[in-house]
Amino acid sequence: MEARIIQLETLAALQDQTLANLSQELFRQQREIDQLRRSIQLLEQRLAEQKAPDATDPNERPPHW
């Protein structure tokens, strides 16, 4: 009976460690997701700025023509 209790305590300790490891990994992944979202948002802003229409007419000839 005592061996069985020791085995159960060992399994519980291993599960606690596994849960702690999973929690740390989940936290790391969430930080990475947040950083990637910020990067995407910045890239979208830059792309929108580049696509912003200029005040010049696109069909207008450059002054050197």
C-alpha positions as a printed Julia matrix, in Angstrom:
65×3 Matrix{Float64}:
  0.0    0.0     0.0
  2.82   2.42    0.83
  4.51   1.81   -2.52
  1.27   2.71   -4.26
  1.02   5.99   -2.31
  4.62   6.83   -3.22
  3.86   6.07   -6.87
  0.79   8.33   -6.79
  2.76  11.13   -5.13
  5.46  10.78   -7.78
  2.89  10.95  -10.57
  1.31  14.03   -8.96
  4.71  15.73   -8.74
  5.44  14.93  -12.39
  2.06  16.3   -13.42
  2.71  19.49  -11.44
  6.02  19.92  -13.25
  4.4   19.22  -16.62
  1.69  21.79  -15.92
  4.28  24.36  -14.9
  6.25  23.72  -18.11
  3.12  24.01  -20.23
  2.15  27.23  -18.48
  5.58  28.74  -19.16
  5.44  27.71  -22.8
  1.93  29.11  -23.2
  3.09  32.41  -21.7
  6.1   32.52  -24.07
  3.91  31.78  -27.07
  1.39  34.45  -26.1
  4.19  37.04  -25.85
  5.43  36.0   -29.28
  1.91  36.24  -30.73
  1.53  39.72  -29.27
  4.86  40.8   -30.79
  3.89  39.37  -34.16
  0.54  41.16  -34.06
  2.32  44.45  -33.36
  4.71  43.8   -36.25
  1.84  43.03  -38.6
  0.02  46.17  -37.5
  3.13  48.27  -38.15
  3.61  46.69  -41.57
 -0.04  47.32  -42.43
  0.37  50.97  -41.46
  3.48  51.31  -43.6
  1.76  49.66  -46.53
 -1.25  51.95  -46.17
  1.07  54.98  -46.14
  2.75  53.79  -49.33
 -0.59  53.22  -51.02
 -1.93  56.61  -49.96
 -2.86  58.6   -53.04
 -0.55  61.46  -53.89
 -1.8   64.9   -54.72
 -0.4   64.48  -58.26
 -2.32  63.0   -61.13
 -0.91  59.53  -62.02
 -1.47  60.26  -65.73
  0.38  63.56  -65.59
  3.73  63.58  -67.39
  6.8   64.25  -65.29
  8.27  67.73  -65.71
 11.27  66.47  -67.7
  9.07  65.29  -70.61
